[in-house]
Amino acid sequence: MTHRRLEVISNHLQPTGTFPYYNADMSTNSLFKTTLAPPDVIFELTASYKADTDPNKINLGVGAYRDNDGKPWVLPVVKKAEHAIVGDNSLDHEYLPIDGIKQFTEASVRLILGQNSPAIAEQRYASAQTISGTGACRLGADFLYQFAKGPVYISNPTWANHRAIFQNAGFDDIREYPYWDPKTRGLAFEALLDCFHKAPNGSILLLHPCAHNPTGVDPTLEQWAQIAAIAKEKNHVVFFDCAYQGFASGDLEKDAQAVRYFVSQGMELLIAQSYAKNFGLYNERTGCLSIISKTPQGAKEASSQLCKIIRANYSNPPAFGARIVQTVLNNPQLNEEWIHQLKTMANRIIEMRQALYSSLLTLKTPGTWNHIVDQIGMFSFTGLTPAQVKVLRDKYHVYMTTNGRISMAGLNTSNVHRFAEAVDWVVRNVQ
C-alpha cells in the first residue's frame, strides 16, 4: 500500500465533527451531569481517623464493637458456626428463595416476638431476609409507600440514614417528633405524646425499641404503653427499627419488651432486625423484616408483596450471614454461648459508661453527667456542642460526630480517662 493511500485512509478516519455521534466538547454534555454528593458523615469520619498519625487518637464515631484493646471482636460462637458451615458438604451456592432462608426468618421472628407469641402461633406474620437492618428499613419503606403512604414521623434526632431511606422510597412528607430534651438530657416524653396525638390518623411512626440511636435514651415500659395507646387510637402504622436486641442491656427479653407489648395489644406493625451488632456480622449484611398482621391471610398477602418488591430490587439475599445466625439460634448449646458473649459486649459498654462518669466526677467537670450512665446501648448523647467537638478533634485527636454522639465501644481502660480530661478541658474553655 502506498504512503499516499495510507494518508488518505488516515485522513478519512480522523473525526471531523460532522458525524452525529461525535462531539468535540463531550465533557459538558453528559447525560449524567449532576452535582457532587456530600460524603457520608460516619465513613468520612472514619477515613479521617485512619489518616491521623497521632498515637493517642480515639475513634468514637463508628458504631461497631471494639474490645478493651480497641480491636474488632469476632464472636467465638460465630467462628464455630462458620467452621460448621464451611465443612458442610451438603451446602451449595444456588439461589436462595426470594424471601431468604426459612430457618433464619423463623428464628428471627421467635427472637424478637418470643417463643410463645400468639402472632407466631396464629401464623399472623410475614418475614423476609434482608440486606441487614438498613435493607430491612428500605424494604419496609417500599412496602409502606405502596400500601400506607404516610406521613412518616422520625425522631429528632435519629439515625442519619432514616430520613434518606424513606425519601428514596418515595415519601415526600417526612416529619420529626420530639425525642431529646437538652435541658434534662433525657426523653422529651410529653412533647412526644402530644406530637403523636396531633399527627394525622394513619401516620407512620418509626420507633427505636431499644438503645435509641443516637441518644441512648429509651422510654420505660409504662411510657411505651402510653405510646401504644395513642398509636392504636389514631390507627398509626408502627415501624420498629431494632438494631440492638441483646446488645443494649445484655438481656434479649428486656430489649424486646416494647415490640412484644405492642403485639400483645393486637396491633399490626413492621419490625426491622439487624444482626450487625449483636452477632458482629457487620460486613455480612444480615437482617430481617417482619410484618405482623391481624389475620393469617393478611400475612400471606404481605409476604407476597414483600417478595414482589425484593424480586425487582435484588432478586434474593446472600446466604452466609443468615446461615451463621440460624445455625446459632437453632442450636441450644450455641445459642447459650451467644447469649453469654452478648452479655460480655453489653457489660463492657456499661463498664465504660461508669468509668467515664466516674472520671468526669473526679475531675469535677462542670455540668451534670448522670445521663452517661442513665443512657443505654452503644451510643451516648453527651450534650457537647459542635464547637467543643471540633476542638476535641483538632486539639485532642478525638473523632466523634458533630452532634456530640459518641460510640461507647471506642472507649477502653487505656483511653477513657484521657478522653474525660479532654472533655473537661473543652467544657471549661469552649462554649
C-alpha positions, 0 to 999 in steps of 0.5 A: 500500500502506498504512503499516499493511500495510507494518508488518505485512509488516515485522513478519512478516519480522523473525526471531523465533527460532522458525524452525529455521534461525535462531539468535540466538547463531550465533557459538558454534555453528559447525560449524567451531569449532576452535582457532587454528593456530600460524603457520608458523615460516619465513613468520612469520619472514619477515613479521617481517623485512619489518616491521623498519625497521632498515637493517642487518637480515639475513634468514637464515631463508628458504631461497631464493637471494639474490645478493651484493646480497641480491636474488632471482636469476632464472636467465638460462637460465630467462628464455630458456626462458620467452621460448621458451615464451611465443612458442610458438604451438603451446602451449595451456592444456588439461589436462595428463595426470594424471601431468604432462608426459612430457618433464619426468618423463623428464628428471627421472628421467635427472637424478637416476638418470643417463643410463645407469641400468639402472632407466631402461633396464629401464623399472623406474620410475614418475614423476609431476609434482608440486606441487614437492618438498613435493607430491612428499613428500605424494604419496609419503606417500599412496602409502606409507600405502596400500601400506607403512604404516610406521613412518616414521623422520625425522631429528632434526632435519629439515625442519619440514614432514616430520613434518606431511606424513606425519601428514596422510597418515595415519601415526600412528607417526612416529619420529626417528633420530639425525642431529646430534651437538652435541658434534662438530657433525657426523653422529651416524653410529653412533647412526644405524646402530644406530637403523636396525638396531633399527627394525622390518623394513619401516620407512620411512626418509626420507633427505636425499641431499644438503645435509641440511636443516637441518644441512648435514651429509651422510654420505660415500659409504662411510657411505651404503653402510653405510646401504644395507646395513642398509636392504636387510637389514631390507627398509626402504622408502627415501624420498629427499627431494632438494631440492638436486641441483646446488645443494649442491656445484655438481656434479649427479653428486656430489649424486646419488651416494647415490640412484644407489648405492642403485639400483645395489644393486637396491633399490626406493625413492621419490625426491622432486625439487624444482626450487625451488632449483636452477632458482629456480622457487620460486613455480612449484611444480615437482617430481617423484616417482619410484618405482623398482621391481624389475620393469617391471610393478611400475612400471606398477602404481605409476604407476597408483596414483600417478595414482589418488591425484593424480586425487582430490587435484588432478586434474593439475599446472600446466604452466609450471614443468615446461615451463621445466625440460624445455625446459632439460634437453632442450636441450644448449646450455641445459642447459650454461648451467644447469649453469654458473649452478648452479655460480655459486649453489653457489660463492657459498654456499661463498664465504660459508661461508669468509668467515664462518669466516674472520671468526669466526677473526679475531675469535677467537670462542670455540668451534670453527667448522670445521663452517661450512665442513665443512657443505654446501648452503644451510643451516648448523647453527651450534650457537647456542642459542635464547637467543643467537638471540633476542638476535641478533634483538632486539639485532642485527636478525638473523632466523634460526630458533630452532634456530640454522639459518641460510640461507647465501644471506642472507649477502653481502660487505656483511653477513657480517662484521657478522653474525660480530661479532654472533655473537661478541658473543652467544657471549661474553655469552649462554649 
